[in-house]
Amino acid sequence: MLDNCGQMNFLGITSMPCSRISMLGVSAIAGLFWALLLAGADGQVTDPTEVRALQAIKLNLIDPNGILSGWSRGDPCVSNWRGVLCFDRQVANGYHHVRELHLLNLNLSGSLSAEVGRLAYLRIFDVMWNAIGGSIPKEIGNMTKLEMLLLSGNQFTGSLPEEIGYLENLERIQIDQNQISGQLPKSFSNLKAAKHLHLNNNSLSGQIPPELSRVPSLVHLLLDNNNLSGYLPPDFSLLPNLLILQVDNNNFSGTSIPGTYKNLSHVLKMSFRNCSLQGPIPDLSNMVNLLYIDFSFNGLSGFMPQSNVSGNITTIDLSHNDLSGTIPMNLSGLPYLQRLSLANNLYNGFVPSIIWPNTTMTGNEALTIDLQNNRFLDVSSRLILPSNVTMRLKGNPMCANVTLTKFCGTEDEDAGNIVHSTNSIFCPPQACPAPFEFAPASPVPCLCAVPLNVGYRLKSPGFQDFRPYIHQFVVHLTSILQLELYQLCINSTAWEEGPRLRMYLKIFPVSDNISLALFSKSEVLRIQTMFTSWEIPDADIFGPSELLNFTIPELYDDVISPSASGLSKAAIGGIVSGAIAAAAILCACMLWLILRFRKRKHHAVSKGHNCEFPIVGDFGDNTKIKVHHCFLVVVYKASPDSMPLCKYTFSC
């Protein structure tokens, strides 16, 4: 149609009457431009091989909640495929590639497609806490860039693929809590970058490969609750960075704890519970950082070494063995000791009173001394215990003394070692409309806020009682997350078999003296990314940790989270800009053809007239087309005021 200046305007493309181009031609140009623009914004951006791999993964999974339904539409790196994160930059083939795949705790089952191996650029692969079964595809060995393989808490069966052992960039391997059988591959000794090898709670059998002593970066080795046999490799003493060695509930029948382990000077925790071990306890004096030893439920014999133990130690559990002699004096003066268990051994003589503090502990500290079922005759002095010290003497001859009766009964384990949050300030329950709730530690009294809910677990902590370490944990986590202390609430904790400490956290928004507090979308995204991308480093006393769930309340549902986004806005903007340039050039070609056709038909083109077609709309007027005399010129700029990035001239 004609506007009031006598110009023809259609979909933002404007021409001077001098062109005399038909409405049909302009319509074709405009349609072509917008089609190309849409194709650039939502077309093929991700490597087609990786798109097919993702589609195959979806096809093999059972998704009862339809969480992956969006994987059927658009492009993974542009169209918000759930759990897909991509690199912003392109590589030589001109495509973008999938960087991370996060499918944590989505109620998925089925099996894992072998096509997963085609995600050649993947750094993090996380399908933890689902019900995925079948074998682990050996094609994972093709993912040579992989840094984290996170398969915990599924139903995988079969053996561990040898091919995993050749992934030289792999730092964290978590395949615990599955049904994996067979032997631990010797190829895992090639994992030069591996720091965390968590294979506990499976059905692995056979000998632990001594070759694992050649993994120089190994920090945490968790092999507990399997069917391993053979012996504990003495060469583990050569691991320079090993902090935790946990092999509970295996069967190393008839073998002993290697004496070379006394050279593990950096080790924080050794747990060999219920492993059918025999022989003596090794010298612990060189383990100056030792926090926790558990050699219980074995057949260890002889005397406990008289040398000093680490002053940082919290737990000594030597119960249910065949140890004999008297309690050594080196068990006194241990300020952080929470549990000393020598129960069900052959100890005799007198119980020395110096093994418990002679001053009252602070309110959140406690010590349990379990000496049940030995051969103790009496206490070296009058038995007066501080209020936070528990003594258990049942099953010893000394219990014939009526003055010790209260220490010789049956006592339950400490039920107080469980945390539940409370609000010390009374706030009327109707004051916070759902889904808001009171922020218990907020400096603003009775602040109503919508928190983020996080399931978290300490997999091998260096203590038996969490209460003395709660404040230290809150400081540790909030400092990393860049939060104020009052923003983090430990809602509850519970000990699980291991022992492992499960906790539920609430993270509250900042208090700004307002009645209703919410997170910004960017802050939700930032906090979630730190958890899901494993950006929270371990602390010695807390050991390795893991994310169980990250629940975003419905009020924040419109947040584009790392579990639902691909490329960054900048990358998508670049794609769109490129599409505009391409569309402009093709439209120019279409216009040139139309002009050429008109010239042939009318045998002339008016001279001295300029025709300008600015491309406008949401994308700015960066591209312009000019017809001058008998030449067609296309100019593309990054911005209207910048220098031209490209210029194309076509002759009529």
N, C-alpha and C positions, 0 to 999 in steps of 0.2 A: 504494500500500500504506500501512497505518497504522503509525506508529512507536510507541515505548513511551509516548508522551505522548498518544496518541490523535489525533495530527495526521497529515494526509496529506502525504507527501513524494514528489515525482517530479522528477528532474533538477534538484534544487536549488530548486524552487519549492514553498514551504510554505504551507499554508492551515489555518485553524482550522476545526473541524467545523461551525461556525455557517454556513459558506457553502453546505454540502451540494452542492458542484459535482461533477458526475460525473467519473469518471476520463477519459472521452473528452474532456471539455472541457479539463481540465488538460493532457492530452497534446497537444491541438491548440495550446494557448497555448505550451507549451514548444517544440514543433516549430517553430512560427512564429518564436519568439524566436531560436532557434539558426540557422534558415535566414537570417533577416535579418542576424544578426551575421556569418555567413560571407560573405554577399553584400557587406556593408560592408567586410570585411577584404580581399576578393579580387575585388571586383566592378568596375564601371566607374568608374575614378578618372581615367584619362587621357582627354583630348579625343578623341572618336570619330574625328574627321577625321585626327588624328595617328596613331591606331591603324591606320586603313586605309592611311595612307601607309607606315608601317613594314611592314605586311603586303605591300604592293605592292613595296617595296624587296626584301624577302626573296624574293618570287616571281620577281623578275628576276635574282637572283643564283644562281650555282651554288656550292653549299656542300658539297664532297665529304666534309668531316670532320664534318658535322652540327653545327657550332658554334652555328648559329642555330636549332636545333631547338626550343629553349625559347620562341621567338617565336610558337609555335602555342598556347600555354597561358596563361591568366590575363590580367592587365593589365600593360602595359609598365612602369608606374611602381611596381608593387607586387611583381610576380612574377619579378623578377630576369631580365629580358630582357637577354641578353648585349650589352654595349656601350651600353645606354640609361641615361642619367642625366636626372633630372627636377628641376624646381623644387619646393621644398617648399611654397611658397605657391600658393594658388588665385587665379584671376583672376575677373572679373565673371561669366563663364559657369559658374562652379562647378567647373571641371575643372582638373586639373594638366596641365602641358605639358612636352614633352621639351626639355631644356636642351643636352645634348651627345650626340653619337652617335660612339662610338669603335669602329671596326672595323679597327684597325691590324694588318697582317701576319697575316691569318687564312686565307690560301690561297683567297680568294674569286675567282670569275671571273663571267662573264655580263655584264650591263649595268646601268646605273643608271636606275631608274624615274623618269619625269617627276613621279611623285607625291611625290618628295622635296621639291618646292617647297611642299608643304602643311605642312611642319614650320616653321610661321611664327615660332616662338619660339626656334628653335635658335641657339645661340651658337657651338658648335664642331662641324664636320662633318669627320671624319677616317676616310678609307678608304685610307690610304697603304700601299704595299708589298703590293699584291694583284695580280691579273691582270684587273681589270675593264676591259672594252672598250666600244666604241660611242662615241657622242658625249656630250658633257657637256650635260645637259638645260638648256635656257634657263630652265626653271621655277625653277632655283636663284635667279634674280633676284627671286623672291617671298619669299625668306628674309631679310626686311629687318632682322632682328636679328643676322644672322650676323657673327661677328667673325673666325673662322678657317675658311678653305676649304682643306682639306688632301687633295689628290688625287695626290700624288707617287708615282712608281714603279708605275704601272698601264699600261694599253694603250689609253687614250682616244685617239680619232681625231677628225677634223673640226676645225672652227674654234672659237675661244673665243667664247662667247655675249656679245653686246653687253650683255645684261642684268646681267652680273656687275659692270659698271662703275658701276651705280647703287646698289650696296649701301654706303650711307654709313657703316656701322659696321665694315666689313671692314678688319682690321688686317694679317692675314697671308694671302697668296695663294701657295700652293705647288702648282703644277701641273707641276713639272719631271719629267723622265724618263718622258715619255709619247710619243705620236705625233701631237701637235697640229700642225695646219698652218694656212695662211692668215695673215692679217695680225693684228697686235696691235691690238685695238679702240681707237679714239680715246676711247671712253666711259670707258676706265680713268683718264682724266684727272680724273674726278669722284670718285675714291676718296680723299676728303679725309683719312680716318683711316689709310690704308694705310702701313705701315712696311716690310713685306717683300713684294717682288714677285719670286718665284722661278719663272721660266719656262724655265730652261736645259734643254738636252738634249731638244729637240723638233724640229719642222720648220717653225717660224714663218718667214715670208718677208716681203719688202717693207720699207718704211721704218719705223724706230722713230718713233712719233708724237712730234713735238716738244711736243705738249700735255702729255706726262707731266711736264714741268717745272712744271706747276701742281699737283702732288701735294706739299703742303708737308711732310708727315710722313715722306716716303720716306727710308729709311735704307739698305736693301740692294736693289740692282737687279741681278739675275742673269739675263742673257740669253744666256749663252755656249752654244755648240754648237747653233746654229740655222742658218737660211738667210737671215738678215736682210741687207738691202742698203741702198743709198742713202748716207746720211751720218750721222755722230754729231751729234746735235742740240746746237748751241752753247748753247742755253738751259738745258741741264742744269746749267750753272754757277750758275743761280738757285736750285737746290734747297738750302735752308738746312741740312738735316740729313743730306745724303747722305754716307755713310761708305764704301760699297763700290760700285764700278761695274765690273762684269765682263761683257764682251761677246766673249770669245775665240771664234775659229773661226766668224766670219761673213764677209761679203764687202762691205766698204765701198770697193770698188775705185775708185782714183783720187782719193780724198778724204783729208783730213789730220785730225790731232787738233786740235780747235778750240783756238785760242789763249785763248779765254775760260776754259778749264778751269784756268788758273793761279789763278783766283779761288775754286776749291774748297778753301777754307782748312781745312775740317774733314775732308776726305777721308783715309781710311786706306789704301785700296787701289784702284789702277786697273790693270786687266788687259785689254789689247787684243791678245792674242796671235793671230797668224795671221788678220788682218782685211783684208789687202791695202791697208793704209794707206800713204800717201806723205807727203812733206814733212818739216818739221823736228820735233824734240822740243820741246814747249812748256816755258816757264820753270816750274820746280818749286819755286822758293824760297818762295812763299807757302803751300805745303802743309806747314805746320810739324808736322803730326801724321802725315805719310806714313810708312807701314810697308813698302809693297810696290808696286813697279811692274814690269809685264811688258809690254813693247812688242815682243816678239820675233816673228820670222817675218813681217815686213812689208817695205815698201820705203822705210823712213825714210832720209833723207839729211841731209847737212850735219854740223855739229859738235854735240856735246853741250853744253848751256848751261853756262857757267862759274860760274853762281851757286850758292850753297850748297844742299844738299839736307838734308832732315830728319835730325837726329841720332838719331832713333829707327828709321831704316830698316833692314830686315833683308834685303831682296831687291831687286836691280837687275838685270833681265834685258833687255838690248838686243840680244841675239844675232840673227844672220840678218837683217841689214838692210844698208844701203849707207852707214853712218856712216863718217866719215873724220876725219883730224886726229890729234892726240895725246891720250893719256888725261889728262883735266883733273885739276887738283890738288884740286878739291872732293870727290873720291872718297876722300880720306884722312881719317883721324880719325873714322871711323864705328864706334862701339864695339859696336853690335849687329848689324853686317853679317854675314850668313851666306853670301850668294852674290852675286858680281859676275860677270856673264857678258856679255862683249863679243865673243864668238866669231863668226866668219864675217861680218866687216865689212871695212872698208878702213883701219883704224887703222895708224899707222906710227910711226916714231921709236923712242924708248926706253921700256921699262917702268919706271915710277917705283917704287922700293922702298918709298916712304912709304904706298902703298895697303894694305899689310898691317901689322898691329901689330908693334912691335919687342920686345914682351914675350910670354911664353908665356901662352896662354889657360887658363882653368880647364878641368877635365876634361870637362865636358859641352858645351863650346862648340867650334865649328868654323867655318872659313871656306874657301870654294871660290872661286878666281879662275880663270875660264875665258877665256883669250885666244886660243884656237886659230884658225887659218886667218885671220890678219891679215898685216900687213907689218912686224912689229916686228923691229928689227935687233939689239937687245941690252937688257940691264938696266942701269939707271942706276948701280947699285953691285953689290957681290958678292951673289949670290942665296943668302941663308941664311934659311930659313923656320922659323918655330916649328913644333912637332910637329903642331899641329892645323890648319895651313894647307896647303891643296892647291892647287898651281899647274899649269895645263894650257897648254902652249905649242905643241903639235903644229901643223905647217903654217905656221910662221913662218920667215923667213930665219935668225933667230937660232939655230935648231936645228942649224945647221951647226957650232956651237960644241960640242965634245965634252963640255965641262964642264956643259952643260945637257941632256945626253941623257936623264937620268932624269925631266925635266919634259916631254919631247917624245914620250913613248910614248903608247900607247892605255891609258886607265884607265877602269875601270867607275865608274858612279855610286856614290855613297856608300851602300853596303848597310847601314851601321850605323844609318841613320836609321829603324830599325824597332825597336819595343820589345816585349820578351817578359818577363813577370814571372818571377822566380825566388825561391826561399825560401832565405835565407842560413843558416838554422838547419836542421841535419839532423833530420828527424822520421821515425820508422819508418812506412812506408806502410800497414802493417796497423793502425796505431793509430787511424785514423779510419774507422769503418764507413760505407759508402755510405748516404745521399747526402752525408754530412759530408765536409769537406775541410779542409786546414790553412789557417788565416788567416795569410798570410805576414808581415804587419806587426803582428800582435797583440802587445800587451805581455805576454800570457800565452803562454809558449813552447808551440809545438805545439798550439795551441788548435784543436779540431775544431768546425766551424761549417757551417751551410747558407747560402750566400750567395744574393743575388738577382743575376741575370745580365742585363746591359743592353748592347744594341747601340747605339752612339752614333756620330755623324759630325759633324765640323767641315766645313762646306760651302765656306768661303772663308777659311781661316786666314791670318794676316798674317806667316807665316814659311815657310821651307823645311825647317827642321830642328826637330823637336818636342822633342828632348832637353833643351835649356836651359829649356824652358817646362813640363816635366812637373810639377815641384813647384808652380809657380804655378797650373797647371790643377787639381791636386788640392785646393789651398787654396780656389780659386774654387768648385769644385763642392761640396766638403764643407761650406763655410760656408753655402751656399744651402740645402743639404739638411739642415742642422743635424746633421751627423755629426762624429765624431772623424776626424782625418787617417788613422789606421790602418785605418778601416773601408772605405776605398776602395782598390781594387787595379786598376791598369790592366793587364789580363791580356795584351793584345797590341794593336798598331797596325799599320796598313798604308796606304800612300799609294795613292790612286786617281786616275784621270784627272780633271783639273780645274785644279790639284791639290786633292783633298779627302782628309781624313784620317779613315779609319774606325778605330774602336777598340772593343774589347770590355772592359767593366768588370765587376768583381765587387764587390758591396757586402755587407760582412760585418756580423753583429750585434755589439753591444757586448760586450767581454770583461769578465766579472764573476768572474774567478778560478774558473771552472767548467770542467769537461772538455768539455762539449758545449754549444754556444751556438746559440740560435734567436732569430729575430725574433718579436715579438708580432704578432698579427693586425693590430692597429691601426697598428703601425709599417710593416708591409708596405703597407698601404693608403695611408698618408700619403706614403711615398716614391714609390709608383707614381703617385699622383695628381699629384705635382709634375712628373713627367715627361710624363704623358699630357695634362695640362691646360696645358702649356707655361708653367709657373711659374718656369722657370730662365732668368733674363735673360742676354743675350749680353754677352760681354766683348770689348773692342776687339781685342785681340791674337788671340783665338780666332775671331772672326767669328760668323756665324749657325751654329747647331747644330740637329740634328734627331735624333729617336728612331727607331731602326731596329727594335728589338724590346725587350720587357720580359718576361723569362722567369721565371715563378714556379715553383720546384721543386715536385715532387709533394707534398712534406711540408707545403707551405703551400696545398694545393689547396682547403681548406675556407675560405680567406680570401675574404670577400665584397669583391671589388675594385671599383674604379670601372668596370671593363669588365663587371661583372656585377651591378649594383645600380641601383635607381631612387631612390625616396624615402628620406629619412632615417628612422631609427627614431621620431623625434619626430613626423614627419608621419604615418607609418603609425599611431602611437598615437592621434593625433587623429582619423584616419579611423575607427579601431575604436571610440573613445569616442563618436563621433557615431552610429555604427551601433548601439551599445548603447542610446543615448537613443531613437533611432527605433524600435528593436525593442521597447523597454519601452512606448512610447506605443501602438504597434500591438497589443501583447499586452494592454494595458489596455483598448483598444477591444474586443478579442475577449472579455475577461472581462466587460465591461459588457454586451455583447450576450447573453452566457450568463445573467448575472444578470437581465437584463430578461426573457429567455425564461422563466426559472424563476419570476419574480414573476407573470407572466401565468398560468403554469400553476398555481401554488399560491396566488395572490391575497394573498400576504403576504411580508414580510421581517422577520425578528427584529430588534428594536431593542436598542441598547445593546451590541452585540457589534462588536469591531474585528477585521478580518481583514488580516493583513500578509503580503506576499509579497516577501521580500528576494531580489533577483537576485544570486546568488553565483557563484563559480568563479574562473577565471583573471583576470577583469576587475574583481574587487572588488565590494563591495556598495554601489555608488554610486547605484543606482536602486531605488526602493521603490514598491510599489503598495499602497494601503490602501482597503478598503471600509468606510466608516463610515456607519451608518444607511442612507440610500439614496443616498449619494454615493460616487463612486469617484475617488480622488486619486492622481496620478502625480507623483513628485518625482524630479528628476535632479540629482545633484551631481557636481562634478569630482573630489571625493574624499569619503570617508565623513564626514570632520570639517568639511568646508567648508560655506559657505552654499549654499543651493539655487540652481542656475543657471536652472531652469525648473520650473513647477508647473502641472499640468493637472487640472481638476476636471470630472467628468462626472456628470450627474444620472441616477438610475435612472428 
